[in-house]
């Protein structure tokens, strides 16, 4: 079985110079102290929904809607 030949120019990449093999930028860690301060709780608005992120007594993170 043979492959069909490509005709015309290659499809343009709508994202600019990025390619499928491009590596994403490195994530930058954020210290929890910078998010929570002294309160131990923050509210996050995501896609019109309000979430609460809190630090438990066992120093774990809990995200609730």
ROMARTOR-932634 format. One record per atom (N, C-alpha, C, O): residue number from 1; chain; atom name; x, y, z. Coordinates in Angstrom, 2 decimals. Layout:
BEGIN
(NUM A CA (X Y Z))
...
REM end
This chain:
BEGIN
(1 A N (0.85 -1.17 0.00))
(1 A CA (0.00 0.00 0.00))
(1 A C (0.90 1.23 0.00))
(1 A O (1.88 1.29 0.74))
(2 A N (0.57 2.21 -0.81))
(2 A CA (1.39 3.41 -0.90))
(2 A C (0.67 4.59 -0.27))
(2 A O (-0.56 4.62 -0.21))
(3 A N (1.45 5.55 0.19))
(3 A CA (0.88 6.76 0.77))
(3 A C (0.48 7.72 -0.34))
(3 A O (1.16 7.81 -1.36))
(4 A N (-0.62 8.44 -0.16))
(4 A CA (-0.97 9.45 -1.15))
(4 A C (0.04 10.59 -1.09))
(4 A O (0.52 10.95 -0.02))
(5 A N (0.36 11.15 -2.24))
(5 A CA (1.31 12.25 -2.28))
(5 A C (0.64 13.52 -1.78))
(5 A O (-0.54 13.77 -2.03))
(6 A N (1.42 14.34 -1.06))
(6 A CA (0.91 15.62 -0.60))
(6 A C (1.04 16.63 -1.72))
(6 A O (2.06 16.69 -2.40))
(7 A N (0.00 17.41 -1.90))
(7 A CA (0.05 18.46 -2.90))
(7 A C (-0.19 19.79 -2.21))
(7 A O (-0.93 19.86 -1.24))
(8 A N (0.43 20.83 -2.72))
(8 A CA (0.27 22.16 -2.16))
(8 A C (1.15 22.37 -0.95))
(8 A O (1.88 21.47 -0.54))
(9 A N (1.09 23.56 -0.38))
(9 A CA (1.95 23.90 0.76))
(9 A C (1.51 23.16 2.02))
(9 A O (0.36 22.72 2.14))
(10 A N (2.44 23.02 2.94))
(10 A CA (2.14 22.39 4.23))
(10 A C (1.15 23.26 4.99))
(10 A O (1.17 24.48 4.82))
(11 A N (0.29 22.67 5.81))
(11 A CA (-0.67 23.48 6.58))
(11 A C (0.06 24.42 7.52))
(11 A O (1.09 24.08 8.09))
(12 A N (-0.51 25.62 7.67))
(12 A CA (0.10 26.61 8.55))
(12 A C (-0.20 26.28 10.00))
(12 A O (-1.24 25.68 10.32))
(13 A N (0.71 26.66 10.88))
(13 A CA (0.52 26.47 12.31))
(13 A C (-0.14 27.73 12.87))
(13 A O (0.50 28.78 12.89))
(14 A N (-1.41 27.66 13.32))
(14 A CA (-2.08 28.87 13.82))
(14 A C (-1.48 29.40 15.11))
(14 A O (-1.77 30.54 15.49))
(15 A N (-0.67 28.62 15.78))
(15 A CA (-0.06 29.05 17.04))
(15 A C (1.24 29.81 16.82))
(15 A O (1.89 30.17 17.80))
(16 A N (1.63 30.06 15.62))
(16 A CA (2.88 30.76 15.36))
(16 A C (4.00 29.79 15.16))
(16 A O (3.86 28.83 14.40))
(17 A N (5.13 30.02 15.83))
(17 A CA (6.31 29.19 15.61))
(17 A C (6.34 27.93 16.46))
(17 A O (7.27 27.13 16.34))
(18 A N (5.34 27.73 17.31))
(18 A CA (5.32 26.54 18.15))
(18 A C (5.03 25.31 17.28))
(18 A O (4.28 25.38 16.31))
(19 A N (5.64 24.20 17.66))
(19 A CA (5.37 22.95 16.96))
(19 A C (4.84 21.94 17.96))
(19 A O (4.86 22.18 19.16))
(20 A N (4.38 20.83 17.46))
(20 A CA (3.85 19.79 18.33))
(20 A C (4.92 19.24 19.26))
(20 A O (4.60 18.73 20.34))
(21 A N (6.17 19.34 18.86))
(21 A CA (7.24 18.80 19.69))
(21 A C (7.83 19.85 20.63))
(21 A O (8.77 19.55 21.36))
(22 A N (7.30 21.07 20.63))
(22 A CA (7.81 22.11 21.51))
(22 A C (7.54 21.74 22.97))
(22 A O (6.48 21.21 23.29))
(23 A N (8.49 22.01 23.83))
(23 A CA (8.32 21.70 25.24))
(23 A C (7.65 22.89 25.93))
(23 A O (7.96 24.04 25.62))
(24 A N (6.73 22.61 26.86))
(24 A CA (6.07 23.70 27.56))
(24 A C (7.05 24.42 28.48))
(24 A O (8.06 23.84 28.88))
(25 A N (6.78 25.67 28.80))
(25 A CA (7.68 26.38 29.71))
(25 A C (7.67 25.71 31.09))
(25 A O (6.68 25.11 31.49))
(26 A N (8.77 25.84 31.79))
(26 A CA (8.88 25.24 33.12))
(26 A C (7.90 25.92 34.07))
(26 A O (7.69 27.13 34.02))
(27 A N (7.29 25.12 34.94))
(27 A CA (6.39 25.67 35.94))
(27 A C (7.19 26.31 37.06))
(27 A O (8.25 25.82 37.44))
(28 A N (6.67 27.42 37.57))
(28 A CA (7.35 28.11 38.66))
(28 A C (6.61 27.80 39.96))
(28 A O (5.46 28.19 40.12))
(29 A N (7.26 27.10 40.88))
(29 A CA (6.61 26.79 42.15))
(29 A C (6.29 28.07 42.93))
(29 A O (7.05 29.04 42.90))
(30 A N (5.16 28.05 43.63))
(30 A CA (4.76 29.17 44.49))
(30 A C (4.70 28.65 45.91))
(30 A O (4.03 27.65 46.18))
(31 A N (5.38 29.30 46.80))
(31 A CA (5.34 28.91 48.22))
(31 A C (3.91 29.06 48.74))
(31 A O (3.26 30.07 48.48))
(32 A N (3.44 28.07 49.48))
(32 A CA (2.08 28.14 50.01))
(32 A C (1.91 29.35 50.93))
(32 A O (0.82 29.92 50.99))
(33 A N (2.95 29.75 51.62))
(33 A CA (2.89 30.93 52.48))
(33 A C (2.52 32.18 51.68))
(33 A O (1.82 33.06 52.18))
(34 A N (2.99 32.24 50.43))
(34 A CA (2.68 33.38 49.57))
(34 A C (1.18 33.39 49.21))
(34 A O (0.60 34.46 49.03))
(35 A N (0.57 32.22 49.10))
(35 A CA (-0.86 32.13 48.80))
(35 A C (-1.74 32.34 50.03))
(35 A O (-2.71 33.09 50.00))
(36 A N (-1.38 31.66 51.10))
(36 A CA (-2.24 31.62 52.27))
(36 A C (-1.97 32.71 53.29))
(36 A O (-2.88 33.12 54.01))
(37 A N (-0.74 33.20 53.36))
(37 A CA (-0.40 34.16 54.40))
(37 A C (-0.61 33.53 55.76))
(37 A O (-0.25 32.37 55.97))
(38 A N (-1.20 34.27 56.68))
(38 A CA (-1.46 33.76 58.03))
(38 A C (-2.83 33.11 58.17))
(38 A O (-3.15 32.57 59.23))
(39 A N (-3.65 33.16 57.12))
(39 A CA (-5.03 32.71 57.22))
(39 A C (-5.20 31.20 57.06))
(39 A O (-6.05 30.61 57.73))
(40 A N (-4.42 30.56 56.20))
(40 A CA (-4.56 29.13 55.99))
(40 A C (-5.72 28.76 55.07))
(40 A O (-6.08 27.59 54.98))
(41 A N (-6.30 29.76 54.39))
(41 A CA (-7.42 29.50 53.50))
(41 A C (-7.45 30.56 52.40))
(41 A O (-7.19 31.74 52.65))
(42 A N (-7.76 30.13 51.18))
(42 A CA (-7.93 31.07 50.07))
(42 A C (-9.15 30.65 49.26))
(42 A O (-9.53 29.48 49.24))
(43 A N (-9.76 31.62 48.59))
(43 A CA (-10.86 31.32 47.69))
(43 A C (-10.37 31.54 46.27))
(43 A O (-9.66 32.51 45.99))
(44 A N (-10.76 30.63 45.38))
(44 A CA (-10.32 30.66 43.98))
(44 A C (-11.56 30.70 43.11))
(44 A O (-12.45 29.85 43.23))
(45 A N (-11.63 31.69 42.23))
(45 A CA (-12.73 31.77 41.28))
(45 A C (-12.24 31.18 39.97))
(45 A O (-11.31 31.70 39.35))
(46 A N (-12.87 30.09 39.54))
(46 A CA (-12.46 29.38 38.32))
(46 A C (-13.70 29.09 37.49))
(46 A O (-14.62 28.40 37.94))
(47 A N (-13.72 29.61 36.26))
(47 A CA (-14.82 29.38 35.32))
(47 A C (-16.17 29.71 35.95))
(47 A O (-17.15 28.99 35.75))
(48 A N (-16.21 30.78 36.71))
(48 A CA (-17.46 31.22 37.32))
(48 A C (-17.84 30.46 38.58))
(48 A O (-18.89 30.73 39.17))
(49 A N (-17.03 29.52 39.00))
(49 A CA (-17.29 28.73 40.22))
(49 A C (-16.31 29.14 41.31))
(49 A O (-15.14 29.39 41.03))
(50 A N (-16.79 29.19 42.54))
(50 A CA (-15.94 29.56 43.67))
(50 A C (-15.48 28.30 44.40))
(50 A O (-16.30 27.47 44.80))
(51 A N (-14.18 28.17 44.58))
(51 A CA (-13.57 27.04 45.29))
(51 A C (-12.84 27.57 46.51))
(51 A O (-12.40 28.72 46.53))
(52 A N (-12.70 26.73 47.52))
(52 A CA (-11.96 27.07 48.73))
(52 A C (-10.80 26.09 48.88))
(52 A O (-10.99 24.88 48.86))
(53 A N (-9.61 26.63 49.04))
(53 A CA (-8.41 25.83 49.27))
(53 A C (-7.93 26.13 50.67))
(53 A O (-7.68 27.28 51.02))
(54 A N (-7.81 25.09 51.48))
(54 A CA (-7.41 25.31 52.87))
(54 A C (-6.34 24.32 53.30))
(54 A O (-6.19 23.24 52.72))
(55 A N (-5.60 24.71 54.32))
(55 A CA (-4.59 23.84 54.94))
(55 A C (-5.24 23.19 56.15))
(55 A O (-5.81 23.88 57.00))
(56 A N (-5.16 21.86 56.24))
(56 A CA (-5.77 21.13 57.36))
(56 A C (-4.85 21.14 58.57))
(56 A O (-3.71 21.62 58.51))
(57 A N (-5.36 20.61 59.67))
(57 A CA (-4.54 20.48 60.89))
(57 A C (-3.34 19.57 60.67))
(57 A O (-2.32 19.70 61.34))
(58 A N (-3.47 18.63 59.71))
(58 A CA (-2.37 17.71 59.39))
(58 A C (-1.46 18.26 58.31))
(58 A O (-0.65 17.53 57.74))
(59 A N (-1.59 19.55 58.01))
(59 A CA (-0.76 20.26 57.04))
(59 A C (-0.93 19.72 55.61))
(59 A O (0.02 19.68 54.83))
(60 A N (-2.15 19.32 55.30))
(60 A CA (-2.48 18.88 53.93))
(60 A C (-3.39 19.93 53.30))
(60 A O (-3.99 20.75 53.99))
(61 A N (-3.48 19.88 51.97))
(61 A CA (-4.33 20.83 51.26))
(61 A C (-5.64 20.16 50.87))
(61 A O (-5.65 19.03 50.39))
(62 A N (-6.73 20.87 51.08))
(62 A CA (-8.06 20.39 50.71))
(62 A C (-8.71 21.45 49.84))
(62 A O (-8.79 22.62 50.22))
(63 A N (-9.18 21.04 48.64))
(63 A CA (-9.88 21.93 47.74))
(63 A C (-11.35 21.50 47.71))
(63 A O (-11.66 20.36 47.39))
(64 A N (-12.25 22.44 48.05))
(64 A CA (-13.69 22.15 48.03))
(64 A C (-14.41 23.17 47.18))
(64 A O (-13.93 24.28 46.96))
(65 A N (-15.56 22.76 46.71))
(65 A CA (-16.39 23.63 45.88))
(65 A C (-17.45 24.27 46.73))
(65 A O (-18.26 25.04 46.22))
REM end
